[in-house]
Amino acid sequence: MTIDSQNIRRSQFVFVYGPGALIESTNGTRLVPALNRGLGRLFTPAGLQGMQIGDARLGVALRFITQGDGRVISLPASESSMAKGNFVYKTYSFPSWRICYGDSRGKKSHEPILYNAQETSTVCPLCNKSYNTSSSRFLCACINGHLDDVDWQMVVHTGKAKTQCSPKYYKWSAGGRSLSEIIITCPKCGAKTDMSSVYNMRFDCTCRQPERELPSNVKDGNVCFSVPERSANKCDQHMRVVQRQTSSLRIAETITLLSLPEYDDPLLDLVQESGMLKTVGTVLGMHKKYGNGVSQRDFLAGNIDDKALKEAVMNQTDPQLLDFQDRLKRLESPRGSFLDFIYEEFDSLCAGPRTTMNFEMSPPVTYSKSIFGNTIDLEVYPVNVLKTVTAQTGYRRIPYRSPGLEPKRVGSGSALAGSHDYWYPGFKGTGEGLFLRIKEERTADLIKNQKSYEEWGVENKDAESRHKSPLWGDFAEKPLFVWWHTFSHALIRYISISSGYSVASLRERVYVDRNQTKGGLLIYTSSPGQDGSMGGLVETAYDMSKILDETTKGIELCSNDPLCSEVRKTPDRLNGAACHSCLLVSETSCEHMNTSMDRHILMGD
């Protein structure tokens, strides 16, 4: 018996795949189920504890975003499991419908047919084979996150007594490249339709979420389907047919936070791992009233049950425990939005050089440069050690656009039975970076009296409100942000040449303060393990002069000019002058999906 597997990186599972995603395999398309289904025997308290990522600040952010207690796990390495024939994460065969081309090892036995593999134990009902079949390219989805197979019986027999005709398969004829040339025919009654007509149909939503369904019995060695469940709830949106490869079928939502020096405390992370962040805060708050002369350390250790945490508390000195309390209070300070976490990062980076266990920033190198007639003093801080934690909070399905309706976010988390803690896929990255800001910031003054500033200052509440991020809001639409974001993308292209990292390996975070008066930029590389900390990026801080000159030229001249330069920002555009030849980079590098950029705002015209 051959068992098929596919290797993916932890970061891929978070940024690209994860619960609800479709992944291509040698035996057809597979659906990545929810954590509690895919992890199987590993989804237990002991198993999850061994995979957990401890980061107290991310835990607070998840609680704010998801309105519930959230914890993060990183999938374990698969080598030891694969040696035993077991795998870290199991998937479902989806969609259930397949096409058999009738090729019996070089001898054609029948014309192509479409059949439901879940009903036939994966094999073709005519030739009784499965090796020359492929998954159907078409699925049904709605903007509330539901996903299902196409109801082929219904679409073929539209307007007919479909309940009286239920064939085991349908004839599949693809006479050309267009959808109208794909004909599906019932072999019993002769009813037929074409895919162009099917694409224009709207279906009542089945409310199905196959990624959350139970697995069926394993068939044909390794093909496992989900058991279809029809929800008793009604969905108020319709389903449309889409191709399974379309990127809009599932768009992952992730958050990435830096491990700031202010929270770089192993005890704080251990408290988060044990799920006792609230409990520890409450116990420390009770000490003054109920301590009866007992030290805070002994009082805290005596009122918690977790053995590892109790031991860690007893190993703390009084000054260390006071620092821990200060961090805990800062962590529990109220936040009004996700942007508060970003403002906090910006303030921490602006505080200057420091060294802790997971963070090391060196003194800045200052470059006085003229950028389109404006002289600025750019401070470049090498960040020698940088740790990030990323979690996938959910995903959206956008099979179609519906005016005034925002696609519903589907959570990626799963909870243990009887628990209120949700577990989310994530990974911890280590790397290096460059933090850039302008000394005695005056970027806002540089761009206020120009045409592009006015173009980005125009608000249109109707045209593009559907594009606003649920986390970032209109933060990325402000002119000062656009200036820094455009500069960031242009800079990344030339830093990659000098640092040895590919553009796709570099990530960015653009900062603007609460008052929209100053900004900054963090360009970093972050990957699981030590792959992102080879020193090439940090070294560019000491040879930035030439890179800045090349960046300025790259902004001024685009190979797509004059087509690119003639584009101006309007309320219905997400960008001004920006294209793949000058500014757009890999979307894994940009938190804002390659939007909110304009060469004009840097050139001052």
PAZADO-688473 format. One record per residue (C-alpha): x, y, z. Coordinates in steps of 0.02 Angstrom, whole numbers, padded with zeros to 5 digits, always signed. Each point is the difference from the previous one (the first is absolute). Layout:
residues N
XYZ;...
end
This chain:
residues 605
+00000+00000+00000;+00070+00169-00051;-00034+00147+00114;+00019+00170-00079;+00064+00152+00091;+00050+00176-00038;+00125+00106+00096;-00038+00182+00038;+00089+00124+00111;-00077+00066+00159;-00005+00175-00074;-00092-00068-00154;-00131-00078+00112;-00032+00172+00075;+00014+00116-00150;-00069-00109-00139;-00084-00157+00063;-00077-00039+00168;-00180-00051+00040;-00118+00018-00148;+00137+00007-00134;+00012-00110-00154;+00166-00079-00042;+00045-00096-00158;+00070-00176+00017;+00049-00139-00118;-00168-00084+00031;-00109+00154-00018;-00050+00150+00101;+00000-00009+00190;-00087+00108+00127;+00094+00051+00158;-00122-00032+00144;-00013+00094+00164;+00136-00029+00130;-00106-00118+00104;-00031-00110-00154;+00169+00009-00086;+00109-00025+00153;-00104-00148+00058;+00086-00087+00147;+00113+00152+00025;-00149+00112+00041;+00004-00038+00186;+00051+00107+00149;+00170-00084+00007;+00027+00007-00188;-00049+00183-00015;+00107+00048+00149;+00151-00074-00087;-00032+00104-00157;-00048+00163+00084;+00088+00164-00037;+00018+00108+00153;-00021+00185-00035;-00104+00099+00123;-00021+00152-00111;-00068-00104-00145;-00120-00084+00121;-00069+00170+00050;-00015+00050-00184;-00094-00161-00041;-00119+00031+00145;-00034+00174-00066;-00023-00054-00182;-00100-00160+00025;-00094+00054+00156;+00054-00160+00087;+00150-00082+00079;+00124-00049-00134;+00159-00104+00004;+00119-00041-00142;+00082-00162-00055;+00136-00037-00125;-00013-00165-00092;+00134-00125+00051;+00133-00066-00118;-00060-00150-00099;+00157-00105-00024;-00023-00115+00150;-00186-00024-00035;+00025-00037-00184;+00126-00136+00040;-00139-00094+00088;-00127+00030-00139;-00092+00133+00100;-00017+00181-00048;-00015+00161+00095;-00155+00063-00091;-00127-00101-00096;-00107+00072-00139;-00167-00036-00085;-00027-00042-00182;-00100+00146-00067;-00095+00031-00111;-00086-00169-00003;-00039+00009-00186;+00133-00063-00120;+00022-00019-00187;+00056-00167-00072;+00076+00005-00175;-00023-00185-00032;+00180-00042-00038;+00032-00177+00058;+00189-00004-00008;+00012+00058-00180;-00167-00070-00059;-00146+00120+00002;-00149-00086+00079;-00131+00140+00001;-00028+00185-00028;+00035+00123+00143;-00129-00005+00139;-00034+00099+00160;-00039-00104+00155;-00010+00014+00190;+00153-00093+00067;-00068+00000+00177;-00147-00107-00057;+00105-00121-00102;+00144-00031+00120;+00111+00114-00108;-00005-00109-00156;-00082+00041-00167;-00172-00084-00015;+00037-00052-00181;+00179-00063-00003;+00017-00033+00188;+00168+00093+00002;+00060+00155+00090;+00175+00032-00068;-00053+00102-00154;-00118+00120+00087;+00012+00181+00056;-00097+00108+00122;-00136+00111-00070;+00060+00178-00030;-00164+00074+00064;-00069+00033+00173;-00137+00104+00079;+00033+00134+00132;-00082+00150+00082;+00070+00157+00082;-00049-00064+00172;+00138-00129-00013;-00101-00153-00051;+00069-00125-00126;-00076-00150-00087;+00003-00111-00154;-00102+00055-00149;-00170-00084+00002;+00021-00072-00175;-00166-00091+00003;-00090+00164+00030;+00095+00105-00128;-00016-00130-00139;-00185-00030+00030;-00052+00180+00029;-00183+00020-00045;-00027-00189-00011;-00063-00133+00119;+00173-00024+00072;-00060-00114+00141;-00048-00133-00129;+00172-00007-00078;+00152-00037+00108;+00142-00071-00106;+00164-00066+00072;+00100+00114-00115;-00013+00137-00132;+00081+00011-00170;+00135+00133-00004;+00043+00077-00167;+00131+00139-00010;-00001+00046-00184;+00104+00159+00016;+00076+00128+00116;-00155+00102+00042;-00122-00042+00138;-00144-00009-00123;+00090-00146-00088;+00000-00106+00159;-00161-00103-00011;-00067-00108+00141;-00132-00127-00053;-00110-00121+00097;+00020-00176-00076;-00177-00050+00051;-00115+00140-00056;+00116+00100-00114;-00017+00163+00098;+00153+00109-00025;+00076+00167+00046;+00163+00093-00029;+00120+00076+00127;-00033+00176-00061;-00182-00019+00053;+00052-00081+00165;+00115+00147+00038;-00147+00120-00015;-00108-00098+00122;-00031+00045+00181;-00030-00137+00126;-00077-00004+00172;+00143-00013+00124;+00021-00173+00078;+00089+00075+00153;+00132-00135-00016;+00175+00020+00073;+00090-00162-00047;+00157+00050+00094;-00095-00020+00164;-00084-00165-00042;+00049-00171+00068;+00108-00114-00109;-00081-00147-00085;+00074-00175-00003;+00165-00011-00091;-00025-00071-00174;+00120-00064-00132;+00146+00008+00120;+00017+00186+00023;-00150+00095-00069;-00102+00072+00143;-00157+00104-00029;-00095+00108+00122;-00174-00051+00055;-00119+00131-00074;-00098+00097+00131;-00143+00116-00040;-00022+00137+00127;-00172+00033+00074;+00038+00186-00014;-00041+00096-00157;+00126+00105-00094;-00065+00164-00070;+00124-00001-00145;-00001-00099-00162;+00134-00117-00067;+00090+00021-00166;+00108-00120-00100;+00187+00039+00003;+00157-00090-00055;+00091-00084+00143;+00168+00080-00047;-00060+00180+00018;+00096+00094+00135;-00158+00090+00058;-00077-00165+00057;+00098+00017+00161;+00096+00153+00059;+00092-00029+00163;-00001+00131+00138;+00156+00005+00106;+00077+00109+00133;+00185+00020+00034;+00069+00083+00155;+00178+00036+00052;+00068-00063+00165;+00034+00170+00079;+00134+00028+00132;-00134+00063+00120;-00077-00174+00004;+00154-00108-00025;-00023-00106+00156;+00001-00191+00001;-00117-00002+00150;-00127+00104-00095;+00002-00123-00144;-00014-00147+00119;-00154+00079+00080;-00076+00017-00174;+00042-00182-00042;-00085-00062+00157;-00157+00100-00041;+00009+00088+00169;+00032+00180-00053;-00161+00063+00078;+00020-00109+00154;+00176+00061+00038;-00053+00180-00020;-00146-00026+00119;+00108-00088+00131;+00130+00138-00002;-00139+00128+00019;-00062-00091+00156;+00169-00005+00086;-00009+00171+00081;-00168-00039+00082;+00019-00185+00040;+00188-00027+00006;+00014+00011+00191;+00184+00039-00007;+00043-00140-00123;+00115+00054-00142;-00076+00023-00171;+00102-00144-00067;-00060-00123+00132;-00179+00065-00009;-00004-00022-00189;+00082-00173+00005;-00121-00056+00135;-00154+00046-00102;+00038-00080-00168;-00010-00186-00041;+00109-00010-00155;+00158-00090+00055;+00117+00075-00131;-00066+00175+00030;+00013-00019+00189;+00181-00054-00017;+00040+00147-00115;-00078+00123+00122;+00102-00068+00145;+00160+00026-00102;-00037+00186-00018;+00091+00130+00103;-00096+00148+00071;+00065+00122-00134;-00043-00124-00137;-00175-00023+00067;-00024+00188+00008;+00053+00014-00183;-00120-00140-00042;-00144+00091+00086;+00041+00158-00095;-00004-00094-00166;-00162-00084+00049;-00083+00166+00041;+00060+00074-00164;-00065-00152-00093;-00171+00017+00080;-00017+00185-00040;-00159+00035-00101;+00012+00005-00190;-00133+00068-00114;+00052-00083-00162;+00132-00109-00082;+00090+00160-00049;+00043+00028+00183;+00117-00150-00013;+00081+00079-00153;+00020+00170+00086;+00078-00092+00146;+00128-00082-00115;+00043+00167-00079;+00027+00082+00170;+00111-00146+00053;+00107+00008-00158;+00017+00189+00015;+00067-00023+00178;+00165-00047-00081;+00138-00130+00024;-00029-00136+00130;+00045-00182+00025;-00109-00135+00076;-00016-00187-00025;-00101+00014-00161;+00042+00176-00058;+00159+00092-00041;+00009+00171-00082;+00162+00092-00038;+00028+00189-00008;-00059+00082-00162;+00095+00049-00155;-00059+00168-00067;-00007+00043-00185;-00035+00175-00062;-00085-00020-00167;-00094+00106-00125;-00161-00083-00054;-00079+00095-00143;+00064+00167+00059;-00030-00028+00186;+00149-00036+00112;-00036-00122+00141;+00108-00080+00135;-00046-00183-00005;+00046-00103+00154;+00028-00185-00034;+00002-00113+00155;+00071-00176-00021;-00110-00125+00092;+00118-00147+00025;-00123-00113+00090;-00186+00003-00031;-00136-00124+00048;-00174+00001-00074;-00153-00105+00034;-00132-00023-00135;-00173-00077+00018;-00135-00035-00126;-00160+00066+00078;-00119-00046-00141;-00040+00011-00184;-00129+00069-00120;-00077-00073-00156;-00037+00126-00137;-00077-00098-00145;-00091+00159-00056;-00021+00182+00048;-00164+00060+00072;-00021+00190+00020;-00011+00053+00180;+00041-00173+00069;+00165-00047+00082;+00055-00183-00018;-00019-00086+00168;+00156-00047+00095;+00012-00185+00045;+00108-00037+00151;+00149-00118-00019;-00005-00051+00183;-00062-00160+00080;-00040-00035+00182;+00015-00156+00105;-00163-00074+00060;-00057+00092+00156;+00130+00138-00019;-00019+00183-00047;+00179+00017-00062;+00017+00002-00189;+00160-00059-00081;+00065+00083-00158;+00137-00051-00122;+00156+00106+00008;+00189+00001-00001;+00142+00086+00088;+00129+00084-00111;+00175+00061+00037;+00092+00122-00108;+00077+00171-00022;-00057+00167-00063;+00023+00184-00036;-00100+00135+00085;-00004+00165-00094;-00067+00168+00053;+00035+00182-00041;+00096+00099+00130;-00107+00144+00062;-00143-00066-00105;-00079+00120-00123;-00068-00114-00135;-00175+00068+00024;+00064+00176-00037;+00087-00061-00158;-00158-00068-00080;-00139+00114+00060;+00010+00128-00139;-00007-00116-00149;-00134-00068-00115;+00023-00183+00049;-00025+00042+00184;-00170+00074-00042;-00044-00151-00107;+00034-00120+00145;-00090+00115+00122;-00166-00020-00092;-00119-00117+00090;-00133-00102-00088;-00104-00099+00122;-00089-00103-00132;+00123-00041-00140;+00137-00091+00094;-00068-00030+00175;-00012-00186-00041;+00190-00007-00020;+00039+00064+00174;+00087-00124+00110;-00097-00061+00153;+00161+00023+00102;+00080+00153-00080;-00156+00099-00044;+00046+00153-00103;+00173+00011+00078;+00082-00043-00167;-00095+00134-00096;+00082+00148+00085;+00125+00102-00106;+00143-00019+00126;-00020-00189+00001;-00002-00003-00191;+00166+00096-00003;+00086-00125+00114;-00082-00151-00082;+00054+00053-00175;+00176+00033+00063;+00001-00171+00084;-00042-00099-00158;+00126+00094-00104;+00133-00027+00133;-00035-00187+00019;+00038-00030-00184;+00177+00071+00015;+00036-00066+00175;-00031-00176-00064;+00139+00021-00128;+00127+00054+00132;-00053-00114+00143;-00012-00165-00094;-00181-00027+00050;-00134-00015-00133;-00138+00129-00001;-00124-00134+00055;+00109-00037+00154;-00011+00178+00063;-00150+00067+00094;-00050+00175+00048;-00096+00092+00133;-00044+00182-00026;-00029+00108+00153;-00087+00168+00022;-00031+00077+00170;-00172+00036+00072;+00006+00183-00050;+00054-00032-00179;+00155+00108+00024;+00143-00125-00016;+00030-00172-00069;+00125-00141-00014;+00036-00160-00089;+00059-00174+00053;+00069-00113-00136;+00037-00172+00070;+00022-00182-00039;-00085-00125+00113;-00013-00187-00022;-00014-00154+00112;+00168-00049+00072;+00158+00101-00034;-00018+00016-00189;-00043+00184+00007;+00148+00060+00103;+00154-00019-00110;+00052+00183+00019;-00017+00055-00181;-00144+00119+00032;+00080+00086+00151;+00161+00031-00097;-00092+00106-00128;-00028+00131+00137;+00184+00047-00014;-00003+00015-00190;-00170+00079-00028;+00055+00154-00099;+00006-00087-00169;-00160-00096+00036;-00092+00164+00036;+00064+00076-00163;-00060-00151-00099;-00167+00004+00092;-00028+00181-00050;+00037-00042-00183;-00119-00148+00008;-00141+00111+00061;+00032+00132-00133;+00015-00119-00148;-00112-00149-00035;+00016-00110-00154;-00189+00013-00021;+00006+00190-00014;-00091+00098-00062;-00144-00122+00034;+00046-00018+00184;+00039+00183+00035;-00162+00059-00079;-00105-00091+00130;-00065+00116+00135;-00086-00046+00163;-00190+00011-00006;-00129-00056+00130;-00030-00163-00093;+00184-00046-00016;+00102-00094+00131;+00165+00069-00069;+00065+00148-00095;+00153-00024-00111;+00057-00174+00050;+00025-00157-00104;+00097-00164-00002;+00147+00083-00086;+00030+00130+00135;-00085-00033+00168;-00105-00157+00016;+00083-00144+00093;-00050-00172+00061;-00159+00009+00103;+00082-00103+00137;+00117+00149+00024;-00136+00133+00011;-00127+00006+00140;-00113+00111-00104;-00017-00109-00156;+00098+00118-00113;-00120+00145+00023;+00021+00181+00058;+00152+00046-00104;+00034+00144-00118;+00163+00058-00079;-00072+00175-00017;-00006+00027+00187;+00189-00026+00012;+00040+00098-00158;-00103+00146+00065;-00110+00026-00152;
end
